[in-house]
Amino acid sequence: MARKTQRAKLHLSDAQRNMLDQLSHSRTAPLREVQRAKILLHYADEVPILQIQKRANVSRPTIIQMH
């Protein structure tokens, strides 16, 4: 049985969510900023870290470091 997560909740305002969504789809922003935006959006939606890793195509340590 999976254990309950100990992660802190991340609450984003509508303006923050819109800004991160635009950044996550950007083709001109630096890759690190695009990845961070994707990670934060998934994290705010309470997606498990393993799924974030697959969706954002980054390593687990990168996710843990960025949130």
Secondary structure by P-SEA (a helix, b strand, c coil): ccccccbbbbbbcaaaaaaaaaaaacccccaaaaaaaaaaaaaaacccaaaaaaaacccaaaaaacc
